[in-house]
Amino acid sequence: MQKGVMRVLLYLFFVTLPVWFTTWFGAKAEGILHDVAINFALVGFMMLTFQFLLAARVKWIERTFGLDMLIRYHKYVAVAAAGFLILHPILLALSHGSLTLLIGSNLPWYIWVGKAALILVIANVLISIYQSRMGLKFEKWRMIHDLLAPTILVLIFVHPWFAGDDLEHFPIQALWIIMSLMAGWMFIYHRFLRPKQLAGHPYRVTEVQQEAGNVWTVKLAPSAGQHIADYLPGQFHFLTFYREPGLPVEEHHWTISSSPAQKDYISSTIKAVGDFTKTIPETRPGDTATVHGSFGRFSHVLHPHERNLVFLAGGIGITPLMSMLRHMRDTDDGRSVLLLYGNRTEKDIVFRDELEAIETGKRPDLTVVHVLSGAGKDWAGETGHVDRERIEKYCGIDLSKRIFYVCGPQKMAEALIKSLLEMGVLKSRIRQEIFSFLN
């Protein structure tokens, strides 16, 4: 908690640093509206340069907050920065008592550069927010994002450099150059250099196992002389598969389903639902992949004193919870775990046999309750959905000593968390990782 607060304060300090510089070095005051307009632009610039750092999966930052939270913060900051930059020319025009800056055509070239930057910032934000509604697939969105982001960086560097006297003092100029170079370096490293480094030490696919009708586990072993980096049960990583010609080469994030106690391989269990994931069954032993990770804070080991856990899972959402259960088994962890696991039919239950084996074993103290929404006539277990009724039935009314881990489809997770809060469960006792970065 303390580390997180310090990192947030450090971020706020650097984002507002140019404002302090203009104050310290005696920038000419031209009225409140003018000064506010300039400060909005300075802060907006700093926020946009830090966007490259937030998105670069820097472990020093990520391990404190979790990558899912950082990416969401990245999105919200983009909206805020766009707001600051939109207000910049509006307030400047108002401070001058003229709309020429906004609607005039006979303007210096560097003003048009600023307008172009603003238009691209707004376009980038809107495309990211409405990506799914536009039917834009992730890889195409990412390509657009990767084209717009460095273009915006260049434009927002050039515009203030030539527009006005706001950067006339050397410390502000130095800060402007340093932040721009930092952002550019992080972009190049994240998108080009690091993938090349990872490709120099590829993992090898050792097994592709069908877990259910459209769910597959892919096991990966490191290159000779290499070892699997430490990870926590419940975390995720980014994989890029290199397979036979004709199969797509794309980076995707998946939960790690193996136990960290397993040192020979690392695995992800993947549901074949999208254009890319439908090609997972075509992955073969001997294919290679790059592995980047691990990331996330959805793990019971971060909370060693919590002993009475309830796992609420739906479909492929069992994956991080399975990694935790395997780790508890492998480390002889005696926690009490109640798993309420929802699926449509018996054939859709992933890891069914292994869950039964763990349940009948010594550790952990596991109870599994399967809930089927489309159960057949021969099904004697729970039917319907994992919901408040099931929680009350198997947990009782007093939930004060329970810790809840929720992982499943977004609507299911939202409904369950709402129910838990209504039942009096403190938000601090509910663990969730929002896995889809663009939602």
C-alpha positions in Angstrom: 0.0 0.0 0.0 2.8 2.4 1.0 4.7 1.7 -2.2 1.7 2.3 -4.3 1.0 5.7 -2.6 4.6 6.7 -3.1 4.5 5.8 -6.8 1.3 7.7 -7.3 2.8 10.8 -5.6 5.9 10.4 -7.7 3.7 10.3 -10.9 1.8 13.4 -9.8 5.0 15.3 -9.0 6.5 14.7 -12.5 3.2 15.3 -14.3 3.0 18.8 -12.7 6.7 19.5 -12.8 6.5 21.9 -15.8 3.9 24.0 -14.0 6.3 24.4 -11.1 9.1 25.2 -13.5 7.1 28.0 -15.2 6.4 29.4 -11.7 9.9 29.1 -10.4 11.6 30.6 -13.5 9.2 33.5 -13.7 7.2 32.9 -16.9 5.4 36.1 -17.9 1.9 36.3 -16.5 -0.7 37.2 -19.0 -3.9 36.7 -17.1 -5.5 33.8 -15.2 -7.2 32.3 -18.3 -4.0 32.4 -20.3 -1.9 30.9 -17.5 -4.4 28.1 -16.9 -4.5 27.4 -20.6 -0.8 27.0 -20.8 -0.6 24.9 -17.7 -3.3 22.6 -19.1 -1.2 22.1 -22.1 2.0 21.4 -20.1 0.2 18.9 -17.9 -1.5 17.3 -20.9 1.9 16.8 -22.5 3.4 15.2 -19.5 0.4 12.9 -19.1 0.7 11.7 -22.7 4.5 11.1 -22.4 3.9 9.0 -19.3 1.3 7.0 -21.2 4.2 5.2 -23.0 5.7 4.2 -19.7 2.4 3.0 -18.2 1.8 0.8 -21.2 5.3 -0.7 -21.4 4.8 -3.4 -18.7 7.5 -2.0 -16.5 7.7 -4.5 -13.6 8.7 -1.8 -11.0 5.3 -0.2 -11.6 3.2 -3.2 -12.5 3.9 -5.4 -9.5 2.5 -2.8 -7.2 -0.8 -2.2 -9.0 -1.3 -5.1 -11.4 -1.2 -4.7 -15.2 -5.0 -4.8 -15.6 -5.3 -1.8 -13.3 -2.4 0.0 -15.1 -4.0 -0.4 -18.5 -7.3 0.9 -17.2 -5.6 3.8 -15.6 -3.8 4.3 -18.9 -7.2 4.6 -20.6 -8.6 7.0 -18.1 -5.5 9.2 -18.2 -5.8 9.4 -22.0 -9.3 10.8 -21.6 -8.2 13.3 -19.0 -5.2 14.4 -21.1 -7.4 14.9 -24.1 -9.7 17.0 -21.9 -6.7 19.2 -20.8 -5.5 19.6 -24.4 -9.0 20.5 -25.7 -9.4 23.2 -23.1 -6.0 24.6 -24.0 -6.9 26.4 -27.2 -10.4 27.3 -26.0 -9.1 29.1 -22.9 -6.4 30.8 -24.9 -9.0 32.1 -27.3 -11.1 33.4 -24.5 -8.1 35.0 -22.8 -7.4 36.9 -26.0 -11.0 37.8 -26.6 -10.9 36.4 -30.1 -11.9 33.2 -31.8 -9.3 33.5 -34.5 -7.2 30.7 -32.8 -10.1 28.3 -33.1 -11.7 29.1 -36.5 -9.2 31.3 -38.3 -7.4 30.0 -41.4 -4.4 32.4 -41.6 -2.5 30.9 -38.7 1.3 30.0 -38.3 2.3 26.5 -39.3 3.0 25.5 -35.7 -0.6 26.3 -34.7 -1.7 23.9 -37.4 0.7 21.3 -35.9 -1.0 21.8 -32.6 -4.5 21.4 -34.1 -3.4 18.2 -35.9 -2.0 16.8 -32.6 -5.3 17.6 -30.9 -7.4 15.9 -33.6 -5.2 12.8 -33.5 -5.4 12.6 -29.7 -9.2 12.8 -29.8 -9.3 10.2 -32.6 -7.0 7.8 -30.7 -9.1 8.1 -27.5 -12.4 7.6 -29.3 -11.2 4.6 -31.3 -9.9 3.0 -28.1 -13.1 3.6 -26.2 -15.4 2.4 -29.0 -13.1 -0.3 -30.5 -15.5 -3.1 -29.8 -18.6 -1.2 -31.0 -16.8 -0.3 -34.2 -16.1 -4.0 -34.8 -12.4 -3.3 -34.8 -10.4 -6.4 -34.0 -7.7 -6.1 -31.4 -4.7 -6.5 -33.7 -6.0 -3.8 -36.1 -6.8 -1.5 -33.2 -3.3 -2.1 -31.9 -1.7 -1.2 -35.3 -3.7 2.0 -35.5 -2.8 2.9 -31.9 0.9 2.2 -32.5 0.8 4.5 -35.6 -1.0 7.3 -33.9 0.8 7.3 -30.6 4.4 8.2 -31.9 2.9 10.6 -34.4 1.1 12.5 -31.6 4.3 12.5 -29.6 6.3 14.2 -32.4 3.5 16.8 -32.9 3.0 17.7 -29.3 6.8 18.1 -29.0 7.1 20.4 -32.0 4.0 22.6 -31.4 5.0 24.3 -28.0 8.7 24.4 -29.0 7.8 27.0 -31.6 4.6 28.4 -30.2 5.1 31.2 -27.7 7.7 31.6 -25.0 6.5 28.9 -22.6 9.6 26.8 -23.3 12.1 29.7 -23.3 13.9 28.6 -20.1 16.5 25.9 -20.3 15.1 23.7 -17.4 11.7 23.5 -19.1 13.4 22.8 -22.5 15.5 20.1 -21.0 12.4 18.5 -19.3 10.6 18.6 -22.7 13.4 16.9 -24.5 14.0 14.3 -21.7 10.3 13.3 -21.5 9.9 13.1 -25.2 13.0 10.9 -25.5 11.8 8.7 -22.6 8.5 8.2 -24.3 10.0 7.5 -27.6 12.5 5.0 -26.1 9.8 3.2 -24.1 7.7 2.8 -27.3 10.7 1.5 -29.3 11.7 -0.9 -26.6 8.2 -2.2 -25.8 7.2 -2.7 -29.4 10.4 -3.7 -31.1 13.5 -4.3 -28.9 12.0 -6.5 -26.2 10.1 -8.8 -28.6 13.4 -9.3 -30.4 15.1 -10.1 -27.1 12.4 -12.6 -26.1 12.6 -14.2 -29.6 16.3 -15.0 -28.9 15.2 -17.3 -26.1 12.0 -19.0 -27.3 10.0 -21.6 -25.5 9.1 -24.9 -27.1 5.6 -26.4 -27.2 5.8 -29.8 -25.5 2.1 -30.7 -25.4 -1.3 -29.6 -26.6 -4.1 -31.2 -24.7 -7.8 -30.9 -25.2 -9.5 -30.2 -21.8 -13.1 -29.8 -23.1 -14.9 -29.3 -26.4 -13.2 -26.1 -27.3 -10.7 -25.6 -24.5 -7.0 -26.5 -24.9 -4.0 -26.5 -22.6 -0.7 -25.6 -24.2 2.5 -26.6 -22.3 5.7 -24.8 -22.9 9.3 -25.6 -21.9 12.1 -23.0 -21.9 15.1 -23.2 -24.2 18.1 -25.4 -23.2 20.0 -23.7 -20.4 17.1 -21.4 -19.6 14.7 -21.6 -16.7 11.1 -20.6 -16.1 11.0 -17.2 -14.4 9.2 -17.1 -11.0 5.5 -16.4 -11.1 2.6 -16.5 -8.8 -0.4 -18.8 -9.1 -3.2 -16.9 -10.8 -1.0 -14.6 -12.8 -1.0 -14.2 -16.6 1.6 -13.8 -19.4 1.8 -12.7 -23.0 2.5 -15.4 -25.6 3.4 -15.1 -29.3 3.3 -18.4 -31.1 5.5 -19.2 -34.1 4.0 -22.1 -36.0 3.6 -23.4 -39.5 3.3 -20.9 -42.3 -0.2 -19.5 -42.7 -1.0 -19.4 -39.0 -1.2 -15.9 -37.5 1.7 -14.5 -35.4 0.1 -12.3 -32.8 0.8 -11.5 -29.1 -2.1 -12.4 -26.7 -2.4 -12.6 -23.0 -3.6 -15.7 -21.2 -3.7 -16.9 -17.7 -1.1 -19.3 -16.5 -2.8 -22.5 -15.5 0.2 -24.5 -14.2 1.5 -24.4 -10.7 4.7 -22.4 -10.0 5.9 -25.5 -8.1 6.1 -27.2 -11.6 9.6 -26.3 -12.9 9.6 -28.3 -16.1 7.0 -26.4 -18.0 4.5 -23.5 -17.9 1.0 -23.8 -19.4 -1.9 -21.8 -20.4 -5.4 -23.1 -20.9 -7.1 -21.4 -23.8 -10.7 -21.4 -25.0 -11.0 -21.4 -28.8 -13.6 -18.6 -29.4 -12.0 -15.9 -31.5 -10.3 -15.8 -34.9 -6.9 -16.3 -33.4 -7.8 -18.7 -30.5 -9.6 -21.0 -33.0 -6.2 -21.8 -34.4 -4.9 -23.1 -31.1 -5.8 -26.7 -31.9 -3.4 -26.4 -34.9 -0.5 -25.7 -32.5 1.9 -28.7 -32.5 4.7 -30.0 -30.2 7.9 -28.5 -31.5 6.4 -25.2 -32.3 8.0 -22.2 -30.5 6.7 -19.2 -28.7 7.9 -16.2 -26.9 6.8 -15.7 -23.3 6.6 -12.3 -21.6 5.5 -12.2 -18.0 4.3 -12.8 -15.5 1.8 -10.1 -14.6 -1.1 -9.5 -12.3 -2.0 -9.5 -8.6 -4.9 -12.0 -8.6 -3.2 -14.6 -6.4 -3.9 -16.1 -2.9 -0.2 -16.1 -2.1 -0.2 -12.3 -1.8 -2.6 -12.8 1.2 -1.0 -15.6 3.2 -3.1 -15.1 6.3 -6.4 -15.6 4.6 -7.5 -19.2 5.2 -11.2 -19.4 4.3 -11.6 -18.9 0.5 -14.5 -19.0 -1.8 -13.8 -19.3 -5.5 -16.6 -18.2 -7.8 -15.8 -19.3 -11.4 -17.6 -19.4 -14.7 -16.3 -21.3 -17.8 -12.7 -20.6 -18.7 -12.6 -18.3 -15.6 -11.5 -21.4 -13.7 -8.0 -21.1 -15.2 -6.3 -18.8 -12.6 -8.2 -20.5 -9.8 -6.9 -23.9 -11.0 -3.3 -22.6 -10.9 -3.9 -21.6 -7.3 -5.5 -24.9 -6.4 -2.6 -26.8 -8.0 -0.1 -24.7 -6.1 -1.9 -25.4 -2.8 -1.8 -29.1 -3.6 1.9 -29.0 -4.5 2.9 -26.9 -1.5 0.7 -28.9 1.0 -1.3 -25.7 1.7 -4.2 -26.6 4.1 -6.5 -23.7 3.4 -10.2 -24.2 3.2 -11.6 -23.6 -0.4 -15.1 -23.7 -1.6 -15.3 -23.7 -5.4 -18.7 -22.8 -7.0 -18.1 -23.5 -10.7 -20.6 -22.6 -13.4 -20.8 -24.1 -16.8 -23.5 -24.8 -19.4 -23.2 -28.6 -19.7 -21.1 -31.4 -18.2 -19.0 -31.5 -21.3 -18.0 -27.9 -20.8 -16.5 -28.5 -17.3 -12.7 -27.9 -17.6 -10.3 -29.8 -15.3 -13.2 -31.9 -14.0 -11.2 -35.1 -13.2 -8.3 -33.1 -11.7 -10.6 -31.0 -9.5 -12.1 -34.3 -8.2 -8.7 -35.6 -7.5 -7.7 -32.5 -5.5 -11.0 -32.6 -3.7 -10.4 -36.2 -2.5 -6.8 -35.5 -1.6 -5.4 -34.2 1.6 -4.5 -30.6 0.7 -6.1 -28.1 0.2 -9.4 -28.7 2.0 -11.4 -28.3 -1.2 -15.2 -28.6 -1.8 -16.3 -28.4 -5.4 -19.9 -27.5 -6.4 -20.7 -27.7 -10.1 -23.6 -25.5 -11.3 -24.9 -26.2 -14.8 -27.2 -23.9 -16.7 -28.1 -26.4 -19.4 -27.9 -29.6 -17.5 -29.2 -32.9 -19.0 -31.8 -35.1 -17.5 -29.2 -37.3 -15.8 -27.6 -34.4 -13.9 -28.2 -34.7 -10.2 -26.2 -31.6 -9.1 -26.9 -27.9 -8.9 -28.7 -26.3 -11.9 -29.0 -22.6 -12.9 -26.2 -20.2 -12.3 -23.6 -19.3 -9.7 -25.5 -16.6 -7.9 -26.5 -15.2 -4.5 -28.8 -18.2 -3.8 -25.9 -20.7 -4.3 -23.6 -18.5 -2.2 -26.0 -18.4 0.7 -26.7 -22.1 0.4 -23.1 -23.2 0.6 -21.5 -20.4 2.6 -24.3 -19.6 5.0 -25.5 -16.1 5.9 -22.4 -15.1 7.9 -19.8 -14.2 5.2 -17.6 -12.1 7.5 -14.7 -14.6 7.6 -14.8 -15.5 3.9 -12.6 -14.2 1.1 -14.1 -14.3 -2.4 -12.2 -14.7 -5.7 -14.3 -14.0 -8.7 -13.4 -15.0 -12.2 -15.7 -15.5 -15.2 -17.6 -13.7 -18.0 -17.9 -10.0 -17.3 -21.6 -9.9 -16.8 -21.5 -12.9 -14.4 -18.6 -11.3 -12.4 -20.4 -7.9 -12.2 -23.6 -9.6 -11.0 -21.7 -11.7 -8.4 -19.8 -8.7 -7.0 -23.0 -6.7 -6.8 -24.6 -9.6 -4.8 -21.7 -9.9 -2.5 -21.7 -6.2 -1.7 -25.4 -6.4 -1.1 -24.8 -9.3 1.3 -22.5 -7.2 3.4 -19.1 -8.4 2.1 -16.5 -5.7 2.3 -15.0 -4.7 -1.1 -11.6 -5.4 0.4 -12.6 -9.1 0.8 -13.5 -9.5 -2.9 -10.7 -10.3 -5.4 -11.1 -9.8 -9.1 -8.9 -9.3 -12.1 -10.5 -7.6 -15.1 -8.8 -9.6 -17.9 -10.0 -7.9 -21.0 -7.9 -4.8 -21.3 -10.1 -2.8 -23.7 -13.4 -3.1 -21.8 
